[in-house]
Amino acid sequence: MIGSFHAQVVQDVSSIELVAVCDIVPEKAQAIADKYGVAAYSAIADLLAHPGLDAVSVCTPSGMHADHGLLAARAGKHVLVEKPMDVWVEKIDELAAACKAQGVILGGIFQNRFPRAVQQVKKAIDDGWLGEIVFANGSCLWLRLQAYYDSGDWRGTWALDGGVLSNQAIHTIDRLLWLVGMQPDVQSAYCPTLARDMEAEDLGVALLRFPNGAAGIIQGTTLANPGLTTAVTVCGTKGSVIIEDNRVVYFHADGAPEGLVEVEQQGAGGASADPSAIWGGAHAANIEEFGRAILEGREPWVNAGEARKAVQLLNDIYRAAGVGPYAKATA
Ligand SMILES: NC(=O)c1ccc[n+]([C@@H]2O[C@H](COP(=O)([O-])OP(=O)(O)OC[C@H]3O[C@@H](n4cnc5c(N)ncnc54)[C@H](O)[C@@H]3O)[C@@H](O)[C@H]2O)c1
C-alpha cells in the first residue's frame, strides 16, 4: 500500500527520479512499474543491481525494515525507511552502524513532524514559550477492523509488526517525544489484545516519567468505534498546546506574540478508520528533505538517532507491559 504512494510522491519530487520498483509479488511490482514507466523486480538483489540506482525507499513490513535496509546499505545505496525504522531498536542500531560504515545516508519517515503549524509548535517549545514542560499526553484512538489484520499475514505479529503502538500510534509517540525533546522512563504499561484476532496489542496505555520530573501518558487503540482522533497535549509552566491530527487546535503561551503558532480549529479526519488514507499528508516534504540531504551530503532531519527514539520508548513500553519478546513464560 505505502510503497505505491512512495512511488507517486517520488515521481512528484523534482530532485528525485523514480527508476525502479520491487515487490516480492511480481504483479504488484509490475503494476506500479507500468504506471510510471520504470523497471520492475521481484528480488531485492536484482533491484539493487539496477544501473544508476542511488537510493532505496524501504516500504516492506515493519519487522523487515532493518534487514532490507542492510541489503541496500551493503550495496552502497542511501536508505530511506518507512516508520517505524524497525520494530526493535537493536536492529535500527545495526542498520545505522552499517550505513555509517558504508558511507551512505540513512533516513526515516515520520511525516507528521513536517506540517508547518506543528513545526511552529516545536520552535515555540524550543524557544521556551511553554516554560518548563510538566505534562505530555499522546493518544491515537483509531479503528482497524479484523479484515485489516487479515489483509496481510505480517499484520499484528510480534515478528513483523507489533500492535497499535508500533503501527498506528508510533506517529503520535514520535511527535510527543520530538516536541518535548526528552526521553522518558516507563513507570507502568498495559498492552492487552482485547478484541482482534492478532498476536500483539490492540490497546496500549503507558505512564511515563521524563528526566525533569514531568509526567506523560501514551494511549493507543485500534478498537475506538467509529475511529476517533489522534491528539498530543503538552502543558508547561507558561502555556499549553493541543494538536489534533495535524491541526494545532489550541495554543497559549504567556506573553507570546499573536500568530506565533497558526491555530486551526476545523479540519478533516483522515486515517482514523481508513487504513488506506495516508495519515498527515506530509510524505512529500519528508521524502524531499531526505533527497536534499543526499545532494547536500548531510544527515536528514529524521535521521537514525531521531527515528530510534519512538522505537526505544515502544520497546520500553512492551518491556514494562511484559508482552511480545518480554512476555514471561507461563509453563
Ligand atoms: N508513514 C505512514 O503513514 C505509513 C502508512 C502505511 C504504512 N506505513 C508503513 O509501511 C510499511 C508497509 O505497510 P503497508 O501497509 O504498505 O503493507 P503492505 O503489506 O500493503 O505492503 C508491504 C509490501 O511489501 C512486500 N514485500 C514483503 N516482503 C518483501 C520482500 N522480501 N521483498 C520485496 N517486497 C516484499 C509485500 O508483497 C507487500 O506488497 C509498514 O512498515 C508500515 O508501518 C507507513
The ligand as an SDF file (V2000), in Angstrom:
LIG
                    3D

 44 48  0  0  0  0  0  0  0  0999 V2000
    4.0060    6.6320    7.1350 N   0  0  0  0  0  0  0  0  0  0  0  0
    2.7550    6.1830    7.0550 C   0  0  0  0  0  0  0  0  0  0  0  0
    1.8090    6.9170    7.2730 O   0  0  0  0  0  0  0  0  0  0  0  0
    2.5260    4.7450    6.7070 C   0  0  0  0  0  0  0  0  0  0  0  0
    1.2710    4.3350    6.2470 C   0  0  0  0  0  0  0  0  0  0  0  0
    1.0790    2.9790    5.9280 C   0  0  0  0  0  0  0  0  0  0  0  0
    2.1180    2.0760    6.1080 C   0  0  0  0  0  0  0  0  0  0  0  0
    3.3250    2.5050    6.5810 N   0  0  0  0  0  0  0  0  0  0  0  0
    4.4280    1.5310    6.8140 C   0  0  0  0  0  0  0  0  0  0  0  0
    4.7830    0.9460    5.5790 O   0  0  0  0  0  0  0  0  0  0  0  0
    5.1390   -0.4250    5.7650 C   0  0  0  0  0  0  0  0  0  0  0  0
    4.3020   -1.2900    4.8340 C   0  0  0  0  0  0  0  0  0  0  0  0
    2.9470   -1.1530    5.1690 O   0  0  0  0  0  0  0  0  0  0  0  0
    1.7910   -1.4390    4.0950 P   0  0  0  0  0  0  0  0  0  0  0  0
    0.5070   -1.1220    4.7400 O   0  0  0  0  0  0  0  0  0  0  0  0
    2.1490   -0.7690    2.8380 O   0  0  0  0  0  0  0  0  0  0  0  0
    1.9440   -3.0300    3.9570 O   0  0  0  0  0  0  0  0  0  0  0  0
    1.5910   -3.9460    2.6790 P   0  0  0  0  0  0  0  0  0  0  0  0
    1.5060   -5.3370    3.1940 O   0  0  0  0  0  0  0  0  0  0  0  0
    0.4320   -3.3770    1.9540 O   0  0  0  0  0  0  0  0  0  0  0  0
    2.8680   -3.7630    1.7490 O   0  0  0  0  0  0  0  0  0  0  0  0
    4.1020   -4.3970    2.0240 C   0  0  0  0  0  0  0  0  0  0  0  0
    4.6330   -4.9050    0.6940 C   0  0  0  0  0  0  0  0  0  0  0  0
    5.9310   -5.4780    0.9110 O   0  0  0  0  0  0  0  0  0  0  0  0
    6.0360   -6.5840    0.0150 C   0  0  0  0  0  0  0  0  0  0  0  0
    7.1180   -7.4580    0.4910 N   0  0  0  0  0  0  0  0  0  0  0  0
    7.1150   -8.2860    1.5640 C   0  0  0  0  0  0  0  0  0  0  0  0
    8.3020   -8.9300    1.6580 N   0  0  0  0  0  0  0  0  0  0  0  0
    9.0690   -8.4950    0.6350 C   0  0  0  0  0  0  0  0  0  0  0  0
   10.3870   -8.7950    0.2060 C   0  0  0  0  0  0  0  0  0  0  0  0
   11.1580   -9.6610    0.8690 N   0  0  0  0  0  0  0  0  0  0  0  0
   10.8490   -8.1790   -0.9010 N   0  0  0  0  0  0  0  0  0  0  0  0
   10.0830   -7.2980   -1.5840 C   0  0  0  0  0  0  0  0  0  0  0  0
    8.8200   -6.9790   -1.2170 N   0  0  0  0  0  0  0  0  0  0  0  0
    8.3250   -7.5640   -0.1240 C   0  0  0  0  0  0  0  0  0  0  0  0
    4.6550   -7.2210    0.0660 C   0  0  0  0  0  0  0  0  0  0  0  0
    4.4100   -8.0790   -1.0220 O   0  0  0  0  0  0  0  0  0  0  0  0
    3.7480   -6.0070    0.0800 C   0  0  0  0  0  0  0  0  0  0  0  0
    3.3430   -5.6170   -1.2220 O   0  0  0  0  0  0  0  0  0  0  0  0
    4.9130   -0.7260    7.2330 C   0  0  0  0  0  0  0  0  0  0  0  0
    6.1500   -0.6730    7.9020 O   0  0  0  0  0  0  0  0  0  0  0  0
    4.0140    0.3830    7.7150 C   0  0  0  0  0  0  0  0  0  0  0  0
    4.2280    0.7150    9.0800 O   0  0  0  0  0  0  0  0  0  0  0  0
    3.5430    3.8120    6.8620 C   0  0  0  0  0  0  0  0  0  0  0  0
  1  2  1  0
  2  3  2  0
  2  4  1  0
  4  5  1  0
  4 44  2  0
  5  6  2  0
  6  7  1  0
  7  8  2  0
  8  9  1  0
  8 44  1  0
  9 10  1  0
  9 42  1  0
 10 11  1  0
 11 12  1  0
 11 40  1  0
 12 13  1  0
 13 14  1  0
 14 15  2  0
 14 16  1  0
 14 17  1  0
 17 18  1  0
 18 19  2  0
 18 20  1  0
 18 21  1  0
 21 22  1  0
 22 23  1  0
 23 24  1  0
 23 38  1  0
 24 25  1  0
 25 26  1  0
 25 36  1  0
 26 27  1  0
 26 35  1  0
 27 28  2  0
 28 29  1  0
 29 30  1  0
 29 35  2  0
 30 31  1  0
 30 32  2  0
 32 33  1  0
 33 34  2  0
 34 35  1  0
 36 37  1  0
 36 38  1  0
 38 39  1  0
 40 41  1  0
 40 42  1  0
 42 43  1  0
M  CHG  2   8   1  16  -1
M  END
$$$$
